[in-house]
Amino acid sequence: MGNYLRKLQGKRILAGILAAIMILTSVNLSQFVSAEAATEFVTLYFVDNTAEQWVKNDNAKIKAIDNSNGHDSYWMTQIDDTTWSVKVPESAYNITFNRYSSDKATQWNSWSAGGRDENNAYYADGSEYGHWEVKEELGFQEGDIIYLDLTEFTEWEKDNASIYINFTNATKSENNGETISIADADKKLYNPKEVESTIGKHVYGYAVTKEDEGATELRFWRGNNKKLWNCSLGLSYNDFLNGLNCIKVTGWDDIGSRMYYEYEEVKISMDTSNMQFVESEEGDFYFIDDEIDSLSGTLTGVSSVEEVKYSIYDINGEILKHGNVNVKNEWHIDNIGLIIGYNLIKFNIKTKNDVIECQYIINNTNINNMKNLGISTDIDTDNDNLPDFYEELVKLNPNSKDTDGDGLDDFTELFLSGVSALSKDTDEDGILDGDEDSDEDGLTNLEEVALGTSLSEKDTDQDGLTDYEEVRVHYTDPLKKDTDGDGLNDGWEIKVGSDPLKFNNDFRREVTADSFEGQRTIPTVSISGLSAEQVTSLEISKVKQGMLTDDRIPGLLDCGYEFYVSGKFDKAEIKFEFDKKLLDNPDFYPAIYYFNEEQQILEEISGQHITGNVVSATVTHFSKYILLNKIEYDMVWDYNLLYIEDNNTYSKLDVVFVIDSSGSMSWNDPSDVRINVTKNFIDKLSENDRGAIIDFDSTGRILSGFTSDKEVLKNNAQKIDCSGGTNLSSGISLAINLFRLENYTERNTLKYVIMLTDGDGSYSTSYTVSAAGESIVIYTIGLGSDVSTSVLMNMASGTGGNYYHANNANQLYPIFDAIADQSDYYKDTDGDGVNDYFEKAMTSGQLLLGTGVPLGGMNYLDADSDNDNLTDGQEITVSKFGDRVYVKLFSNPTIKDTDGDGMQDDIDPRPLVYDIQELLVHQTRDREGIKKQVDIDDNTVADDLTFNDYSYWELLKCKPFPNIVAGVTPEAMMWGEMIPLFYVGGFFADSDMQDALYDMVDTFRNGNRNNIGKVVKAGKDGETGDTFDDSLYIKYKNSVLTDEVFNDNSTKSYVDIAKNFIVDELSKNNGDLSVLEYVAGRSDNLVDDYMNKIKISPYPKYTEKTNLALAIAIHQFQGHTITVTDYKCDGKEFSGKLQFHFYDHFGLDETDEIIYPGFCDWFVLQHYDRFNGKYVPFITTVDFSVDFSGTIY
């Protein structure tokens, strides 16, 4: 009651509108009562509160100005001598009152009343000032509703009586108890108005009009258009203020009671608790995903209802089901049915004087809800793979495969871009749809229908030949990869020049390596007798890892090449074409070299032929080959290096110089060369080495015992003179004794004696035996022609040394150098397993790798030159192949991590191979979320991921969409067309895949509501598109979808291609995974290059002929990546997993010109700015892995 009184004090609902409708129409009063949610009004009063009460003088008029709503003005009605009133919107706040002349032409004065707050009456206290107060309304006001209840005395309705209301308290008593003649009655007492609104059985209602406003009494009467027969009790305005709004009649005249009546609106409501509500500007609607077989709800105002009916319509307005609803407060309908997609449920409620309609729009996503409609989901009368009910929904002929008669069946046209099953010439270009070439393969659509080939895929059988090439050029079967069944598909047979129509047991193929910038050699291989498998495996690839990538190889022209074919072969011809300009260089001679990986050396191939600028040779095995300038390459091998099959090494050297000082030296060595070469040898000693000096003639003498002080040694060497005879034994015996002294305790020491003489002196061979027994090596040198060669030779050979002869003193220099070298050969100063001779030879650039490349940075005084916890000898060995002495690498002793794989050589099981466990090996050009066919540094969002980016007029410019944009087709109907499309997509799929399709639609519908108000644009009309923002999009995964993709033949074919290629490359490259590494922006990524060479893209593609469900859900992935994981390689075998990550964009752009409803709706829901980002595309991801393994060749 309190709420009711407050409403009367300040609020009237649509007062003016209601009164006008009541006068002019007989529309049911429930329409007025239910309007309480509309604009609300308040009555404002202006009161003359001056002492003289002069405001009304001269019949003044008052106008109220609403300053808060655009200065709207209202003329006020004078209620009594001091009060004026007017209805204004409740929002009217800042008010001015103006006083005008009686003709409303001249304004006399004004009251700027200002803000009224919750007040409704302005009291004018003076000529231009006053105050606000709350004033009770006087009399009935426009919009007040008064009720008459005849339920207990229905006799009032007999005799075709009409019901009237009279706004006075007069009864028949004022007319002497007689009936009142309306025409003759006193209008001040009797001025009745007919009440035409019944709001229930025997209940009437009347809305007070402006004309009635201010009355304080009223009664209802019964009668006809001439007389008033009987009257009810009276109702005063005070009664009304106290909550009494109804007169209940219980007798003929002035008998009954006053009461409060609450109008119960006639309204039907449906239980939607199992549905999803969608608020839409074109009309709210619901989604239902559950299976149902009944509907229920509530009905109010039952007493006024005579009958309720329902009807269910499809999107075309066809009735699917209809019937009656029980007239009860709680109603229930059994055996209900809903078609897939759009359903309009209409309720018709019949009352005594009116029919009330109510409707619900439901988009049904559950096919099982059709079972009670009597519509089969399986019947396909015309066998066009489209169920009849769906054809009827989209206005196709279920009795004809080809509704528009263009030769293309409805199913094909439904999913084929750019054509419609309802038009013979969809694009109105004068070419019938059947004569168009939708996949641009050179065959018309009708020709492809006759052949059974795909209208959307250029190469139906994926054999590398377009359908046109197979049918018109090669006469092969476009539906069979290998027409002649010989194991080699048609595309390959054309590529290698064999006949795809004739079975072959062996094939011939010629392959030329791909070109690259800066290339100076072009290798080619020709081979016959290949099997079908070998044909496809034959290739030449640029060597990317290993020793052949070193640009320091002497005579290098550009790079090495890997020649490969699976299995064995008898022979092959390889050719290297080189730049003709090289022949202008007289120091250029080309030669092909084979890299012997086991021996790590380049071998020149025998039997080479040079014809012009081409070098050719016949080989019997494949590996890595390289073309070099032989002249430059051979030059680095000019050094003659020692290579002795003796593995004994020593950490230091003790050498005794036994130098002849007999008188003959004065003429054989007048320049003291023997002294100089001795000093030079001393200078070559390391800090751990020692020397001793003995000169001998007739007798021997020790000039210096063992010392590492080079200056002492050289000073004593300078003391060697020229006098006396020659006693060889005296010098040798003193030298041997130096090694026998008690203080001589050296271990792991190389013991050398170097004897130089120019005479034939006495010598006891017992010294030779003693020296040999004590591991003392004697090198002997005879100067001049008077020496005893046999004695000196036997002395040297008997101890493991060498004899050298010098005709003159100047020849002593190279001889002493050679002895020094041999001493280094047996000496390993740092104990690293590599003798000093080889370490020094590597440092000087004389000892090279097998490719002719120097290995610098070695230190013969440091056992671990690169500090990788491996000695130098553990990282290299010195080998001899043919006449060449070279270094073989286990790892590089000058680099801690030889292969750069992050594992230091001491813990790396394969230090020459870049071993990693995980590596990205392939990334398609089109990246996830990124616009297609853009550069690697361009991150513009993909066109089909944009949303909320088209205005109404922009949509109209898109050819497929003008008839379906929002404002023409309501949002509910768009969904009603899109849902069945996905049902048809799953028509041939199992129930799990059908559910997956619905789940994708549901994700688009509900999955992402975080982007309301956001806009993502592609950059139309030359504008720059937005940058892809990963955070805006859902990454959608579905295990059923993943399984469907994985098991599809198109996917399997691609996975096999990728897997076989990766295994072959690892087998050829010593298991080196790094050769497959994908590097963004690089032009020679191996897997990318291979895939791009294939004429028809091998990437998975799903069509209406192969997998309709996947054709709808994905069709063709935006792109994918391949990552090798869990990789293991022991040098002989390898294994791992290929992790495939496919991604697609569940969205459409303008290039997706699919004419049919469903697709167009999808586009509009995504892009139309009136939906304000409600429906956002998402990224579908499919991830799976396959195992792989192989053997290194």
C-alpha positions, 0 to 999 in steps of 0.5 A: 500500500505504501508503494501505491500511495507514493506512486500517487503522490508523485508519479503517473505513468504515461498519463496523457497517452493513456487518456488519449487511447482510452478516448479513441480506442477500446484496446484492452486496459492491460496495455496501459497497466503494463506500461509502468516501465515507460516514461514517468510523469509528475504533477507540478503546482504553482501556488499564489502565496502572496498576502494580496493573492494578486497573481490571478489578477487580469485573468493571468495565465501561467507557463512552466519552463523545464530548464533541465530538458531543453527548455520545454514549456507547458501551459498550466491549468488553473485549479482554483483561485490560487493554484495552477497545475501541469504534468511534466516528465519526472526528470524536470528539475530546474523550473521557471514560472512565467506570468502572461496576459490572458491572451498569452501574448505578453509576459508580465513577470517571472519566478526563477524557481530553480531546482525542486529536488523531491518537491512538487509545488512552488509557492510564490511569496512575492512578485519574483521570489518564492519557495518549494514544498511538497503538496498533496495532489487535489482530485483524480489525476490523469492516468489514475485507474479506477476499477468496477467489480461485478463478479458478485452481482453479474445482473448489472451486465444483463439486458445488454447494459453498458457501463458508465462512469460519472465524476460526481457523487450524484445518485438517482435521488437527485433525479427523484429516484428515477432513471436519468435521461442522459440527453436531458440531465443536468451536466453538472450532475450527470455527464457519464462516459462509457467504460469500454475496457474489460480487464477480466471476467466481470471486471472493468477498468477506467483510466482517468483522462485530462478532462476528468482531472481534479474531480473528487467524487465518482460513481459507476452506472449501468444503462444504455446510450439514452438512460442511466439505470442503476448506480454503484457506491461512490468513491471519493478522492480521499478514498483513492488516496487511502488505497481504495481504487475499486467499487464492488457492486453487490446490489442494484443501486448504491449497494456494495463496497470499496476495496483495493484491486490489484490488476493481474495482467494476462501474460504467458511465460515459458520456462527457459531455465535450460536455455541461454538467453541472448539480448539483441537489438532486433529481438531477444532470443534463446539457444538450447543445447539440451535434448527436450521433449516438453515445454512448460511455463506459467500463465497469469490472468487466467480468469480473463483467458478463454483459450491459449494456442501455440505454433512453432515456425521454422525460419521460412515461416512454415508451421512445424507443430501447433496445438492447445495449451491448458489454461492453468497457472502452470501449463505444460506441453508434451511431445514438443519438437524443435528443428535444428537452428531457428524456431519461432514459438508463438502463443495466442491468448484469447480473452473476452475482448482481445487476443494477446500474442507472445513469442519466443525465438529459440535456436536449437543446436540439438538434432535429437529435438527434431524427433517429435516433429515427424521430420526424418534427419536421414531421408535424402530423396534425391541422393545429393548428400543433403537431408531433405529437411535441410534442403527445405530450410535453405529453399532447395528442392529435395526432389532434385539433385540440381535445384537450379539446373546448372549441372552442378548438384546442390551439395557441391554448390553448397560448399563450393566458393563463389556459386549458389545452388539457387542460381545458374549464374551466381556472379551474373558474368554471363558464364553459367556456374557449370562452365566456371572453373572454381579451382582454376585447374583448367577444367570447367565445373561440369567437366569435373563433375563428369570426371568425379574430380574435386571442384575445389582442389586443382590436384584431386589425387595429390600426385603432383599433376593438376586435373587438367594436366592429367586429363588433357595433357598426359591422359592419366587417371586424375583419381589415381596417383599411380595410373600404371601401378609401377610404384611411381606416381604420375607427377614423378613419372612426368618429372623424370621423363618416364611414361606414366601409362606404361609399367616400368621396373627401373627408371632414369633420373637427372637432378641438378642442385638448386641455385643460390646467390653467389653460386659458382658451381652447379652440380648435376647427377645422372643415374639409371636403373633406379627403383620407384622409391629411389627416384623420389629420394635422389637429390643434391643438397648443399652441405650445411654442417661439418668440415666442408663448410669451412671457407678456408679450404684451399681452391674453394669455389663455393661449397660442398654438395651432398649426393644422395639416393636411398639403397644401392646403385651400380654407377652414376655420372656426376658433373660440376659446371663452373663459371667460364671466367675461371678458365681465364686464370692460368693457375686454375685447374678444376677437380672433383674431390670426394670427402672420405668421412671415415678418414676425414680427407678429401680424395681426388676422384679418378677418371675425371673429364673436363669439357669446356666449363664442365667437369664430370666423373663416374662414381659408384657411391654417393657422399659429399663432393666438392669442386676445387682448384686443384693447383691451389689445393695441391700447393698446401701439401708441399711439405714433407712431414715425418710420419714414423710408426712409433708411438713412444713419446717422452716429456723432455730431452737430454742431448749430448753434443759430441763434437770433433775438435781434431786438427782437420776441422781447421780446413773442413770447417774453417768457419766453425759451422759445427759450433753455430749449428750446435748453438742453433740446436740449443736454442730449439731446446724447451725449458725442460730439455737439457744439453751437455757439450763434449769435444774430442780429438785424441782424447775427449773432454767434458766442456759442460755437463747436463744443464738447461741453461742455454747460455752456459751451453752455448758459451761452452760450445764456443770453446770447441777447438781444432787440434789433435787426432780422432778417437771416436771411443773417447767421445762416445764413452764420456757421453754414455758416462754422463747418463750413468752419473749417480745424480742422473735420475731422469725418467721419461726422458729422451736420451740423444747423443749427436756425434759430429766427426770428419775423421776415421778414428778408433771406435769400440762397438761395445759402446754401441751395445751399451748405448742401445741397452740404456736407450741412448739414441746416437745420431752420427754425422760425417763431414768430408770424405775421410770419415768411416761411413760404415762405423758411423752408420752402424753406431747410429743404426745400432742405437735407433738413430740415423747417419747423415753425411755432409760434403761440406760444413754448410750442409750441417745446417739442414742436418741438425734441423732434421735431427732436432725435428726427429727429437721433437717427434719422440718428445711430448713436452706437455704429455698431451699425447701429441708429439712436439713435432706435430704440434709445432708443425700444426702451429706453423701451418705445415700439418693440416686437416684432411681438407687442407685447412690449417689447425692453429692455436695448438701449444706444445707446452699446454696439454689442454690447449682449449681448457675443455678438460680433454688433452690435445691428444684426446681430441686429435690424431695424426694420420697418413693417407697415401703420401699425405700426413694430416690431422684427424679430429675427434674434436677441435683442441682449440675450441671448447665446444667444437660443434657449438651445441652447448655441450663442452667437448669433454661431456659431448658424446659426439663433439663434431655433431651439433646434438640437441634434443629439441629443435624447430625444423619447419615453420610454414610461411603463414604464421599463427595469427598473422596475415598471409604472405607477409614478411617475417618482420610483419606481424599484421593480424590475419584478415580472418581474425579481425572483428567488429570492423565493418559498418553497415554500409561496408558490409553492403559493399561485400558482394555475398552479404547485402541481403543478410546483414543485420537490420535485414536479417535479425541476429537470431536468424543468422544463428538459425542459418549458421547452426544447420550448416554445421549440422550438415557438415557432420552429416556423414561424421560420427556422433563425436565429430558432430559434437565437436563441430557444435562445440566449435560453434558454441565457442564462437558463440560464447567462448570469448566475451572479453572483447566487447567494444574492441575493434581489430582491423585488417587495414582496408583501402590501403590502411595499415592493419592492426598488429596481432595480439595473442591475448585477444584470442582463444586457443581452441583444442578438441581431442576428437577434432585432433583424432579426426585430423590425425587419421585423415588420409590427407594428414597421413600423406603429409606426415609421411612425406615430412617424416621420410624426408627428415629421417633421410636427411638425418641418415645422410648427415651423420644424425646431425639434427642441426642441419634441419634447424629452421631459422626465421628469415633464412632462405635455405631452411631444408624442410621448407625448401623441400616442401616448396619444391613439390609442385602441388602443396603437400600440406593437408587439405580437407574437401567436401569429397574427402571429409566434409566435417573437416572441410567445414571445421578447418578446410585448410590450416593457416599453417603449422610447425614441426619440432623434433623432440626427445632426439637421441643419437649414438652415432649409428642410430637415431630416434625421436618424435616429430611434434606437429602443431597445426593452427587454423583461424575459425573466422572468415574474411572477404576472400571466403566468398561462400554464397550460402546462408550460414557462411554469410551469417558467420561473416556478419556476426564476426565483423558487423560493428553493431555486435560490438565485438560480441562474436570473436573468431578463435585459433583452432590448434591441433597437436600430435606427435609421431615417432621416428627412427633411422640408421646413419649411412 
